[in-house]
Amino acid sequence: MKKYWHVINVGIQNNLTYRFNFLARTVFGLVPLIATLYVWQAIYTGNGKGSEVGSYTFAEMISYYLLVTIVDALTAVNEDDWQIAADIKDGNISQFLLKPIDYLAYRLCLFFSGRITYLAVAVIPLAVFVLCLRNYFMPPADWLTFGLFLISVLLTALLQFFTSYAMAMLAFWVLEVSTFIFILFAFEYIASGHLFPLDILPHGISQALFFTPFPYQLFFPVGIYMGKISGPELARGLLVQAGWVAAAYGLARFLWHRGIRKYSAVGG
């Protein structure tokens, strides 16, 4: 494990070089969030005081988007898939085939080091933004709910990473994976709950989405925190989320082993 701790340490140092970029990305990323909140404010104002959209009051809707921003900062994959695909295309993975280091574990360490660095830089503007909207931000119902929320966030991060890793493995077979990555991102952005809470959709559509891994990449942990998902539904959801993580991990391993059989590098 010592070598992987070293990878995390080096990853944090490398990411600190781009700390201003992380800060700028966080600050400017709040601009579309503010616009979205104004849109929902207009919707609730038009529906009348005390109205609800789905099962959400105005305060709950504001809390939902704040939590989406926080969970996204903790779990989002930041160009890892592009870097993995570039390693394959440029032949950089050859060195990992000759050393006692697992490439997936290596990339996972870099992913977590990137998230640690990004959160360290982004925590100040996020905290200020949440503080400005503290009257709308909902605390968790109890410590148990908060603990289950943290477990779900960890599973979300792993699901995000393994899915992106598996997608990057397509670089063994195709020259350019950008099209596949953009298609996956589009589905994820809509079906994971970035744009709106999934449970305000018609019941049949929202239930159909839960047969895919996308809701477990964002909506599910936020729903746990807000108390929208509880009891047997929560326990079942955590098992399903863990199942999707295992499936994504298995797919990532499978594609790696199949891809290595086709891989060849020429030159020094």
BADO-340179 format. One record per residue (C-alpha): chain; x, y, z. Coordinates in steps of 0.001 Angstrom, whole numbers, plus 500000, padded with zeros to 6 digits. Layout:
N
chaine X Y Z
A X Y Z
...
! end
This chain:
268
chaine X Y Z
A 500000 500000 500000
A 502970 502337 500499
A 503328 502989 496777
A 499655 503959 496484
A 499945 506430 499382
A 502887 507896 497493
A 500688 508201 494373
A 498057 510080 496395
A 500738 512391 497821
A 502194 513124 494386
A 498689 513573 492955
A 497828 516174 495592
A 501058 518072 494906
A 500418 518039 491152
A 496818 519181 491561
A 497848 522040 493858
A 499642 523500 490841
A 496184 524131 489344
A 494527 525387 492537
A 493579 528721 490953
A 491869 526850 488097
A 489881 524846 490668
A 488894 528044 492476
A 487844 529772 489253
A 485876 526712 488136
A 484005 526630 491444
A 483213 530347 491478
A 482042 530480 487858
A 480195 527193 488323
A 477968 528959 490847
A 476688 531342 488142
A 474394 528806 486377
A 473319 527559 489819
A 472213 531070 490788
A 470298 531365 487494
A 468580 528028 488181
A 467551 529158 491667
A 466030 532351 490231
A 464043 530269 487734
A 462625 528120 490542
A 461877 531225 492586
A 459816 532564 489670
A 457990 529205 489382
A 457090 529106 493075
A 456094 532781 493070
A 453782 532171 490113
A 452175 529189 491848
A 451458 531162 494972
A 452911 531374 498457
A 453420 528030 500172
A 453040 526058 496941
A 454849 522824 496195
A 456359 521329 493052
A 456076 517586 493375
A 456759 517079 497074
A 459211 519985 497333
A 458609 523318 499014
A 460684 526274 497867
A 463128 525826 500780
A 463494 522118 499975
A 464152 522873 496317
A 466907 525343 497258
A 468384 522739 499618
A 468261 520156 496836
A 470407 522244 494485
A 472854 523179 497245
A 473292 519499 498080
A 473704 518655 494382
A 476556 521169 494229
A 478210 519712 497334
A 477869 516071 496240
A 479103 516945 492758
A 482201 518597 494247
A 482896 515442 496260
A 482309 512850 493546
A 482574 514281 490018
A 485205 512835 487692
A 487504 515602 486486
A 489076 514621 483145
A 490189 511223 484480
A 488553 509459 481542
A 490351 511706 479047
A 493700 511130 480771
A 493222 507343 480862
A 492287 507281 477172
A 495349 509428 476387
A 497595 507029 478347
A 496322 504145 476221
A 496543 506002 472916
A 500023 507404 473600
A 501409 504122 474935
A 502044 505437 478451
A 500466 502386 480079
A 503403 500237 478944
A 505317 501179 482081
A 502503 499837 484279
A 502634 496457 482567
A 506234 496027 483694
A 505912 497252 487285
A 504167 495804 490365
A 501424 498433 490335
A 497801 498028 489351
A 496723 500674 486831
A 493128 500849 488091
A 494296 501334 491691
A 496810 503923 490470
A 494097 505920 488686
A 491745 505561 491662
A 494394 507094 493920
A 494811 509992 491487
A 491025 510420 491384
A 490776 510712 495178
A 493794 513027 495346
A 492089 515262 492781
A 488866 515301 494791
A 490754 516121 498024
A 492586 519006 496361
A 489493 520327 494612
A 487451 520234 497833
A 490217 521979 499793
A 490184 524843 497277
A 486427 524922 496657
A 485307 524683 500281
A 485567 528451 500889
A 483340 529713 498011
A 480917 526803 498593
A 480729 527561 502313
A 480104 531259 501633
A 477371 530420 499123
A 475661 527978 501488
A 475973 530514 504331
A 474195 533143 502223
A 471315 530682 501715
A 471441 529202 505234
A 467758 529997 505836
A 466855 527485 503119
A 469486 524830 503800
A 468030 521813 505574
A 470051 519871 508164
A 469799 516046 508120
A 467070 514472 510218
A 469585 512698 512510
A 473155 511430 512669
A 472189 508025 511269
A 470766 509670 508167
A 473922 511741 507800
A 476101 508626 508144
A 474096 506774 505479
A 474363 509851 503284
A 478187 509762 503583
A 478247 506043 502719
A 476101 506724 499668
A 478386 509608 498624
A 481401 507280 498781
A 479569 504709 496645
A 478598 507503 494251
A 482248 508534 493867
A 483290 504934 493152
A 480438 504488 490671
A 481391 507691 488876
A 485043 506653 488667
A 484539 503037 487583
A 482015 504104 484928
A 484424 506685 483516
A 487298 504193 483675
A 485291 501595 481756
A 484348 504203 479153
A 488016 505194 478748
A 488913 501542 478089
A 487234 501918 474697
A 490479 503618 473627
A 491878 500109 473124
A 489466 499640 470198
A 488658 503125 468868
A 490948 506029 468081
A 488751 508730 469639
A 486491 508132 472666
A 485197 511701 473007
A 481856 510925 471328
A 481129 508093 473749
A 482143 510203 476753
A 479918 513106 475684
A 476939 510791 475127
A 477407 509230 478564
A 477773 512671 480162
A 474549 513873 478511
A 472580 510898 479834
A 474165 511260 483268
A 473455 515002 483476
A 469765 514548 482736
A 469055 511201 484416
A 471123 511652 487585
A 469194 514671 488883
A 471521 517534 487987
A 468809 519521 486240
A 465866 518753 488545
A 464792 516238 491209
A 463861 512986 489527
A 460824 512403 491741
A 458974 515379 490240
A 458772 513411 486980
A 455777 511177 486250
A 455925 508069 488420
A 456516 505645 485545
A 459449 507620 484153
A 461124 508125 487533
A 460766 504426 488356
A 462199 503449 484974
A 465249 505645 485591
A 465989 503726 488788
A 466657 500624 486688
A 469737 502492 485401
A 472840 503521 487395
A 472336 507247 486752
A 470104 508183 489737
A 472657 506587 492052
A 475314 508976 490749
A 473673 512004 492392
A 469937 511958 493168
A 470035 508999 495560
A 472507 510411 498152
A 470771 513794 498046
A 467409 512057 498587
A 468828 510263 501642
A 470063 513517 503171
A 466731 515269 502632
A 464692 512366 503993
A 462962 511750 500661
A 464329 508194 500674
A 463989 506277 503949
A 463099 502951 505527
A 463093 499815 503353
A 463464 501950 500228
A 466729 503378 501592
A 468152 499942 502501
A 467164 498522 499119
A 468611 501552 497355
A 471985 501217 499100
A 472170 497553 498081
A 471313 498441 494481
A 473861 501256 494494
A 476540 498894 495832
A 475504 496414 493122
A 476009 499019 490408
A 479440 499850 491860
A 480393 496160 491735
A 479052 495859 488179
A 480976 498950 487018
A 484140 497631 488681
A 483712 494231 487036
A 483144 495857 483636
A 486228 498052 484089
A 488371 495000 484932
A 486920 492986 482057
A 487555 495701 479470
A 491089 496225 480772
A 491996 492537 480418
A 490410 492305 476968
A 492049 495541 475870
A 495526 494480 477003
A 495291 491512 474611
A 494922 493962 471703
A 497402 496523 473012
A 500767 497029 471376
A 503348 499775 471753
A 506150 500487 469297
A 509226 502595 470012
A 510986 503724 473165
! end
